[in-house]
Amino acid sequence: YMAHTSLSLMTRPNDNSLHSLQIVVPHVALRFTPLMTTLFALTAMHIHIAEQDFKGTPSERDYLSLADNFVEMTLQELPRELDTNSYNPQERESLFIACSFIGLISIAHPNFQMGSYHPGPVVDRAYIFPDHPLGWVSATRFFQSKMMEYWDPYTAKERPVFPSRPIQSQVRVQDLYYDNLLPFPELLKLIHKSGAPDQQELSARYQIYDEALGQLLSLWSISFEPYAAQLKLVLWPVAMSQAFFELIMTKQPRAIVIFAHYCALLGQFQDRWAVQNRGKRDTKAIMDILGQDSEWALWMQLPLNQLNAADGLDRAIPRQERLLMMCELY
């Protein structure tokens, strides 16, 4: 972890972040078990992906199962509720970091399922969706909620805020629409035009979809920002409304089509080991849910085309260079 994985977590390394992730976090983990098992889980997942990309085949040692074992250990150690008097600020921050890292593991994992672990009382059953192809969405949402519970009340840090509408520095959605610059023009038709499938369902849930589309446009606008874009992109499963989250987890077609366009944005970050295949895997899973001959499949062309284009660009980069960009492990 200290030699390789910690370096791979930094999109803009500096002396402070390097010292914090590479030295301070492991030092604290020596005294706090949940954080130590999380570091082992994260590193095992990192090695699994790096070796698979380097060799093209899984490693002789099953690092994915090793990562799962350490995740389960962490979940067994996480407290259900925190008594402020029982945990000092450093311990609370350690729990915060542990949940942040497990959220990252769930994104990188090929099939992260909350229900496949034996986590004790910490996991709310409302976050368990057995064998769901988008299980990482539920996991990321759960661990972010735990992060907020563990947030150290003694510090002056503020909780991160995610905009539900395009950020102020970006041109207005109306301007994008009229100038034909909107990145996902067919999505407006999906929730605004009479030609979209299942109008009765749309009418009943219009506000839910309208808010989700606003957040998706926010993500598109910040995806051009250097360094911070990756973090903000992977936080959408946390920021989306509970109603939209439930529509995704119950596989409502309109909701998962919108989510597929989010997957297309994730395709921009194929050089980051934790995100590299997430967009493609989820888009394929959504197509499998919808069916190739479904009327909804017609609305999947843009994310499919964008991911194919991103994949072609990625393949143009020599494998060794891609490895160095991805994780600096070899």
Secondary structure in CASP SS format (residue, H / E / C, confidence):
PFRMAT SS
TARGET T0000
AUTHOR 0000-0000-0000
METHOD secondary structure of the structure
MODEL  1
Y C 1.00
M C 1.00
A C 1.00
H C 1.00
T H 1.00
S H 1.00
L H 1.00
S H 1.00
L C 1.00
M C 1.00
T C 1.00
R C 1.00
P C 1.00
N C 1.00
D H 1.00
N H 1.00
S H 1.00
L H 1.00
H H 1.00
S H 1.00
L H 1.00
Q H 1.00
I H 1.00
V H 1.00
V H 1.00
P H 1.00
H H 1.00
V H 1.00
A H 1.00
L C 1.00
R C 1.00
F C 1.00
T H 1.00
P H 1.00
L H 1.00
M H 1.00
T H 1.00
T H 1.00
L H 1.00
F H 1.00
A H 1.00
L H 1.00
T H 1.00
A H 1.00
M H 1.00
H H 1.00
I H 1.00
H H 1.00
I H 1.00
A H 1.00
E H 1.00
Q H 1.00
D H 1.00
F H 1.00
K H 1.00
G C 1.00
T C 1.00
P C 1.00
S C 1.00
E C 1.00
R C 1.00
D C 1.00
Y H 1.00
L H 1.00
S H 1.00
L H 1.00
A H 1.00
D H 1.00
N H 1.00
F H 1.00
V H 1.00
E H 1.00
M H 1.00
T H 1.00
L H 1.00
Q H 1.00
E H 1.00
L C 1.00
P C 1.00
R C 1.00
E C 1.00
L C 1.00
D C 1.00
T C 1.00
N C 1.00
S C 1.00
Y C 1.00
N C 1.00
P H 1.00
Q H 1.00
E H 1.00
R H 1.00
E H 1.00
S H 1.00
L H 1.00
F H 1.00
I H 1.00
A H 1.00
C H 1.00
S H 1.00
F H 1.00
I H 1.00
G H 1.00
L H 1.00
I H 1.00
S H 1.00
I H 1.00
A H 1.00
H C 1.00
P C 1.00
N C 1.00
F C 1.00
Q C 1.00
M H 1.00
G H 1.00
S H 1.00
Y C 1.00
H C 1.00
P C 1.00
G H 1.00
P H 1.00
V H 1.00
V C 1.00
D C 1.00
R H 1.00
A H 1.00
Y H 1.00
I C 1.00
F C 1.00
P C 1.00
D C 1.00
H C 1.00
P C 1.00
L C 1.00
G H 1.00
W H 1.00
V H 1.00
S H 1.00
A H 1.00
T H 1.00
R H 1.00
F H 1.00
F H 1.00
Q H 1.00
S H 1.00
K H 1.00
M H 1.00
M H 1.00
E H 1.00
Y H 1.00
W C 1.00
D C 1.00
P C 1.00
Y C 1.00
T C 1.00
A C 1.00
K C 1.00
E C 1.00
R C 1.00
P C 1.00
V C 1.00
F C 1.00
P C 1.00
S C 1.00
R C 1.00
P C 1.00
I C 1.00
Q C 1.00
S C 1.00
Q C 1.00
V C 1.00
R C 1.00
V H 1.00
Q H 1.00
D H 1.00
L H 1.00
Y H 1.00
Y H 1.00
D C 1.00
N C 1.00
L C 1.00
L C 1.00
P C 1.00
F C 1.00
P H 1.00
E H 1.00
L H 1.00
L H 1.00
K H 1.00
L H 1.00
I H 1.00
H H 1.00
K C 1.00
S C 1.00
G C 1.00
A C 1.00
P C 1.00
D C 1.00
Q H 1.00
Q H 1.00
E H 1.00
L H 1.00
S H 1.00
A H 1.00
R C 1.00
Y H 1.00
Q H 1.00
I H 1.00
Y H 1.00
D H 1.00
E H 1.00
A H 1.00
L H 1.00
G H 1.00
Q H 1.00
L H 1.00
L H 1.00
S H 1.00
L H 1.00
W H 1.00
S H 1.00
I H 1.00
S C 1.00
F C 1.00
E C 1.00
P C 1.00
Y C 1.00
A C 1.00
A H 1.00
Q H 1.00
L H 1.00
K H 1.00
L H 1.00
V H 1.00
L C 1.00
W H 1.00
P H 1.00
V H 1.00
A H 1.00
M C 1.00
S C 1.00
Q H 1.00
A H 1.00
F H 1.00
F H 1.00
E H 1.00
L H 1.00
I H 1.00
M H 1.00
T C 1.00
K C 1.00
Q C 1.00
P H 1.00
R H 1.00
A H 1.00
I H 1.00
V H 1.00
I H 1.00
F H 1.00
A H 1.00
H H 1.00
Y H 1.00
C H 1.00
A H 1.00
L H 1.00
L H 1.00
G H 1.00
Q H 1.00
F H 1.00
Q C 1.00
D C 1.00
R C 1.00
W C 1.00
A C 1.00
V C 1.00
Q C 1.00
N C 1.00
R H 1.00
G H 1.00
K H 1.00
R H 1.00
D H 1.00
T H 1.00
K H 1.00
A H 1.00
I H 1.00
M H 1.00
D H 1.00
I H 1.00
L H 1.00
G C 1.00
Q C 1.00
D C 1.00
S C 1.00
E H 1.00
W H 1.00
A H 1.00
L H 1.00
W H 1.00
M H 1.00
Q H 1.00
L H 1.00
P H 1.00
L H 1.00
N H 1.00
Q H 1.00
L H 1.00
N H 1.00
A H 1.00
A H 1.00
D H 1.00
G H 1.00
L H 1.00
D H 1.00
R H 1.00
A C 1.00
I C 1.00
P C 1.00
R H 1.00
Q H 1.00
E H 1.00
R H 1.00
L H 1.00
L H 1.00
M H 1.00
M H 1.00
C C 1.00
E C 1.00
L C 1.00
Y C 1.00
END
